[in-house]
């Protein structure tokens, strides 16, 4: 998409919806676009909170220095909580590259979230990915709703878990983790008044698997399609 078309779309969206406050930029891989920084900058200039969704493999310190003034949050996708499984899915060396990108985000004090797309290979690792996101200092964790069709129309549904009992079990495990985290943070709040230590969690069964699971003071959501 050319930069001029992007500007037209942003202006149209704002004209049609006065309540528009946030803009998610994703792909494909948005970091491949030559005008990405200008696009993010334009959206920010128009008063939008910009969330940049990337696999993290192309993030560099130079690029982040240019994005930091205009990008509110970077969302980094992961395939698993450990190098072995992540690289089995995404290719050798992929996990290390993504962890280095997250290290850069933390070092440069750029807010970030982490996201995973659940499928048969990694769905049982979701609680561990939640823990990894928390331990790395992510502001939140998303479960991304799978897209079951390729661009050529071929069916990908066989790769994804559709058994609701499995999803509910994973949800229960993450709920238990959230309770433990809350317990630790509540104890810390007695010693430290920082608002960043507060955290909440709730189960929203009316929404789907692309709900955010918040790790900071905002709401945490987990959804199952009903």
C-alpha positions in Angstrom: 0.0 0.0 0.0 1.4 3.4 -1.0 1.8 6.0 1.7 -0.7 8.3 0.0 -3.3 5.6 0.1 -2.6 4.9 3.7 -3.2 8.6 4.6 -6.5 8.6 2.7 -7.7 5.5 4.6 -6.7 7.0 8.0 -8.6 10.2 7.1 -11.6 8.3 6.0 -11.7 6.2 9.1 -11.5 9.2 11.3 -14.2 10.9 9.3 -16.5 7.9 9.6 -15.8 7.2 13.3 -15.2 10.1 15.7 -14.5 7.5 18.4 -11.5 6.0 16.6 -8.6 6.2 19.1 -6.3 3.3 18.1 -4.8 1.9 14.9 -3.3 -1.5 14.6 -0.7 -1.9 11.8 0.0 -5.5 10.9 0.7 -7.6 7.8 2.1 -9.8 6.5 5.1 -8.3 8.1 4.7 -4.5 8.3 8.5 -3.9 8.9 9.0 -4.9 5.2 7.2 -1.7 4.1 9.6 1.0 3.0 7.3 3.8 4.3 6.4 2.2 7.6 7.9 4.9 9.9 6.2 7.6 7.8 2.9 5.7 8.1 3.2 5.3 11.9 4.2 8.9 12.2 1.2 10.1 10.2 -1.2 8.1 12.2 0.3 9.4 15.4 0.2 13.0 14.1 -3.5 12.5 13.5 -4.0 11.7 17.2 -4.2 7.9 17.0 -2.5 5.5 19.4 -0.5 3.2 17.1 0.0 -0.5 17.8 2.6 -2.1 15.5 2.2 -5.8 15.1 5.4 -7.6 14.0 7.1 -11.0 14.3 10.1 -9.1 15.7 12.7 -10.5 13.4 13.5 -7.3 11.6 13.5 -4.9 14.6 16.8 -3.0 15.0 18.0 -0.3 17.3 18.1 2.2 14.5 14.5 1.4 13.4 13.2 1.5 17.0 14.9 4.9 17.6 12.8 6.2 14.6 9.6 4.5 15.8 9.8 5.3 19.5 8.5 9.0 19.2 5.5 7.9 17.1 4.6 4.3 18.0 2.7 3.7 21.3 3.2 -0.1 21.6 4.9 -2.8 19.7 3.3 -6.3 19.6 5.7 -9.1 19.1 4.4 -12.6 18.0 6.0 -15.8 19.3 5.3 -19.4 18.5 6.3 -21.0 21.8 7.8 -20.3 25.2 11.1 -22.1 24.4 13.7 -22.2 21.7 13.2 -25.8 20.8 9.5 -25.7 20.0 9.5 -22.1 18.6 12.3 -23.0 16.2 10.6 -26.2 15.2 7.6 -24.1 14.1 9.3 -21.0 12.8 12.8 -22.1 11.8 16.2 -22.4 13.4 17.5 -19.3 15.3 14.0 -17.6 15.2 13.5 -17.7 19.0 16.8 -16.0 19.7 16.1 -13.2 17.2 12.7 -12.5 18.8 14.1 -12.5 22.3 16.8 -10.1 21.2 14.1 -7.8 19.7 12.3 -7.9 23.0 15.5 -7.1 24.9 15.9 -4.0 22.6 12.3 -2.9 23.4 12.9 -3.2 27.1 16.3 -1.4 26.9 14.8 1.5 24.9 11.7 1.6 27.3 9.2 1.0 24.5 6.0 -0.6 25.7 5.4 -4.0 24.2 2.9 -6.9 24.2 3.4 -10.5 23.1 1.0 -12.5 20.9 0.6 -16.2 20.0 -1.5 -18.0 17.4 -2.7 -21.3 19.0 -2.5 -24.4 16.9 -2.0 -28.1 17.5 1.7 -27.8 17.9 1.7 -25.1 20.6 -1.7 -24.8 22.2 -0.5 -26.7 25.3 2.4 -24.3 25.6 0.1 -21.2 26.0 0.3 -21.1 29.8 4.1 -21.1 29.5 3.9 -18.3 26.9 1.8 -16.3 29.3 4.5 -16.8 32.0 7.3 -15.9 29.5 5.5 -12.6 28.6 5.1 -11.7 32.2 8.7 -12.5 33.1 10.0 -10.5 30.1 8.0 -7.5 31.2 5.4 -7.4 28.5 2.4 -5.2 29.2 0.1 -7.9 27.9 -0.4 -11.1 26.1 -2.7 -11.8 23.2 -4.2 -15.1 21.9 -4.6 -14.4 18.2 -7.6 -15.8 16.4 -6.4 -18.3 13.8 -7.1 -17.7 10.1 -8.2 -21.1 8.7 -7.8 -20.4 5.0 -4.7 -19.6 3.0 -4.7 -17.0 0.3 -5.2 -19.6 -2.3 -8.4 -20.8 -0.5 -7.0 -24.1 0.8 -8.3 -25.2 4.2 -5.9 -25.0 7.2 -8.4 -26.0 9.9 -6.8 -29.4 10.4 -3.8 -27.6 12.0 -5.9 -26.0 14.7 -7.4 -27.3 17.9 -11.2 -27.0 17.9 -12.0 -29.2 21.0 -13.6 -26.7 23.5 -12.6 -28.9 26.4 -9.0 -28.4 25.5 -9.4 -24.7 25.3 -11.2 -24.6 28.6 -8.4 -26.6 30.3 -5.8 -24.1 28.9 -8.0 -21.2 30.2 -8.1 -22.8 33.6 -4.3 -23.1 33.8 -3.8 -19.4 32.8 -6.4 -18.4 35.4 -4.4 -20.2 38.1 -1.3 -18.4 37.0 -3.0 -15.0 37.1 -4.2 -15.8 40.7 -0.6 -16.5 41.7 0.7 -13.4 40.0 -2.0 -11.3 41.7 -1.1 -12.8 45.1 2.6 -11.9 44.7 1.7 -8.4 43.4 -0.7 -7.8 46.3 2.0 -8.6 48.8 4.4 -6.2 47.0 1.8 -3.4 47.0 2.0 -3.4 50.8 5.6 -2.3 50.4 5.5 -0.4 47.2 2.8 2.1 46.0 3.7 1.8 42.3 0.5 1.5 40.2 2.3 -0.7 37.8 2.2 -3.6 40.3 -1.6 -3.8 40.2 -3.2 -6.4 37.9 -6.6 -7.9 37.2 -8.0 -10.9 35.3 -11.4 -11.9 34.1 -12.9 -14.6 31.8 -14.9 -13.1 29.0 -16.7 -16.0 27.3 -18.6 -13.7 24.9 -15.5 -12.9 22.9 -13.1 -14.9 20.8 -9.5 -16.1 21.1 -8.0 -12.8 19.9 -8.7 -11.0 23.3 -5.8 -9.4 25.1 -4.6 -10.9 28.4 -3.3 -7.9 30.2 -0.3 -8.2 32.5 -0.4 -4.7 33.9 -2.9 -2.5 35.7 -5.5 -2.7 32.9 -8.0 -5.5 32.4 -6.9 -8.9 31.4 -9.2 -10.8 29.1 -9.3 -14.4 27.8 -12.1 -15.4 25.4 -13.5 -18.6 23.9 -15.7 -18.4 20.8 -19.3 -19.4 21.7 
